[in-house]
Amino acid sequence: MESIVETVLRSMSNVNKPQQTFIVALLTTLVVFQGKATFRNMSRYSQMSEKRFSRWYRRQFDFAQFNRDTLTLALPKNGRIAAIDA
């Protein structure tokens, strides 16, 4: 998972290296723990502090572009579908 995420983040021109490092660590942390995703809970399962999560969450990040690029890289071109569960 990390290699795909790192590849996509490197291809995004508006994301600098420190933000890339944070996003990789954030997504890795979200995969490993169970429960409510609060800054305190995430800091327990990672090497980052609550304050660091708080600071980085205030910054802009284009999740729509990240998701599009990740799906484009991870899925074959002829096997894509879209589903929404409201």
VOLOKE-246411 format. One record per residue: x, y, z of N, C-alpha, C in turn; residue in one letter. Coordinates in steps of 0.1 Angstrom, whole numbers, padded with zeros to 4 digits, always signed. Layout:
# residues N
XYZXYZXYZA ...
***
This chain:
# residues 86
+0008-0012+0000+0000+0000+0000+0009+0013+0000M +0019+0013+0008+0027+0025+0009+0034+0028-0004E +0038+0019-0012+0044+0022-0025+0034+0029-0034S +0022+0025-0035+0012+0031-0043+0009+0045-0038I +0008+0047-0025+0005+0060-0020+0017+0069-0022V +0029+0065-0020+0040+0073-0022+0042+0077-0037E +0039+0068-0046+0039+0071-0060+0029+0082-0064T +0017+0080-0059+0007+0090-0062+0010+0104-0056V +0015+0104-0044+0019+0117-0038+0030+0124-0045L +0040+0116-0050+0051+0122-0057+0046+0128-0070R +0035+0122-0076+0030+0127-0089+0022+0140-0087S +0017+0142-0075+0009+0154-0072+0018+0166-0070M +0017+0176-0079+0027+0187-0078+0024+0197-0067S +0012+0197-0061+0009+0206-0051+0012+0201-0037N +0018+0189-0036+0021+0183-0023+0036+0183-0021V +0041+0189-0010+0055+0190-0007+0060+0178+0001N +0073+0176+0003+0078+0164+0009+0073+0162+0024K +0073+0173+0032+0068+0170+0046+0053+0166+0046P +0045+0171+0037+0031+0167+0036+0030+0153+0031Q +0038+0149+0022+0039+0135+0017+0042+0126+0029Q +0052+0129+0037+0055+0121+0048+0044+0119+0058T +0037+0131+0060+0025+0130+0070+0014+0122+0064F +0011+0123+0052-0001+0116+0046+0002+0101+0046I +0014+0097+0043+0018+0083+0043+0017+0077+0058V +0022+0085+0067+0021+0081+0081+0006+0080+0086A -0002+0090+0082-0016+0091+0085-0023+0078+0080L -0022+0075+0067-0029+0064+0062-0025+0051+0067L -0012+0050+0070-0007+0038+0077-0013+0036+0091T -0014+0047+0098-0020+0047+0112-0034+0043+0111T -0042+0049+0101-0056+0046+0100-0059+0031+0097L -0049+0025+0090-0051+0010+0087-0049+0001+0099V -0040+0005+0108-0036-0004+0119-0045-0003+0132V -0052+0007+0134-0059+0008+0147-0074+0007+0145F -0081+0003+0156-0095+0002+0156-0101+0013+0165Q -0113+0017+0163-0119+0027+0171-0121+0040+0164G -0124+0050+0173-0127+0063+0168-0114+0070+0164K -0114+0077+0152-0101+0083+0147-0100+0097+0153A -0096+0098+0165-0093+0111+0171-0078+0113+0171T -0074+0126+0173-0060+0129+0173-0053+0121+0184F -0059+0120+0196-0053+0113+0207-0052+0098+0203R -0062+0092+0198-0061+0077+0195-0051+0075+0184N -0050+0084+0174-0041+0082+0163-0026+0083+0168M -0024+0092+0178-0011+0094+0184-0007+0082+0192S -0016+0075+0197-0012+0063+0204-0007+0052+0195R -0011+0051+0183-0007+0041+0174+0003+0045+0163Y +0009+0057+0165+0019+0062+0156+0030+0069+0164S +0039+0074+0157+0050+0082+0164+0048+0097+0164Q +0036+0101+0160+0033+0115+0159+0024+0119+0171M +0026+0132+0175+0018+0137+0186+0004+0142+0181S -0004+0144+0191-0017+0150+0189-0016+0164+0182E -0006+0172+0187-0004+0185+0181+0000+0184+0166K +0008+0175+0163+0012+0173+0149+0000+0170+0140R -0008+0161+0145-0020+0158+0137-0029+0170+0135F -0031+0177+0146-0039+0189+0146-0033+0200+0136S -0020+0202+0136-0014+0211+0127-0016+0207+0112R -0014+0195+0109-0014+0190+0095-0029+0189+0090W -0038+0187+0099-0052+0186+0095-0058+0200+0091Y -0051+0211+0096-0056+0224+0092-0051+0228+0078R -0042+0221+0072-0037+0224+0058-0046+0217+0048R -0046+0224+0036-0054+0219+0025-0047+0206+0019Q -0055+0197+0015-0051+0185+0007-0062+0181-0002F -0058+0178-0015-0068+0175-0025-0070+0160-0025D -0080+0155-0016-0083+0141-0015-0089+0136-0028F -0097+0144-0034-0104+0139-0047-0093+0136-0057A -0083+0144-0059-0073+0141-0069-0065+0129-0064Q -0062+0128-0051-0055+0117-0046-0062+0104-0048F -0075+0103-0045-0083+0091-0048-0084+0088-0062N -0086+0097-0071-0086+0095-0086-0073+0089-0090R -0062+0095-0086-0049+0090-0091-0045+0076-0085D -0050+0074-0073-0047+0061-0067-0055+0050-0074T -0068+0053-0077-0076+0043-0084-0071+0040-0098L -0066+0051-0105-0061+0050-0118-0048+0041-0118T -0040+0042-0108-0028+0035-0107-0030+0020-0103L -0040+0018-0094-0042+0005-0087-0051-0004-0095A -0060+0001-0103-0070-0007-0110-0067-0008-0125L -0070-0019-0131-0068-0020-0146-0079-0011-0152P -0075-0006-0164-0084+0004-0171-0097-0002-0175K -0098-0015-0178-0111-0020-0183-0119-0026-0171N -0114-0025-0159-0121-0031-0148-0126-0022-0137G -0129-0009-0141-0133+0000-0132-0148+0002-0131R -0154+0003-0119-0168+0006-0117-0169+0017-0106I -0180+0023-0105-0182+0033-0094-0195+0029-0087A -0194+0031-0074-0206+0028-0065-0206+0038-0054A -0218+0043-0050-0220+0052-0039-0230+0046-0030I -0227+0046-0017-0237+0041-0007-0240+0053+0002D -0252+0059+0000-0256+0070+0008-0261+0065+0021A 
***
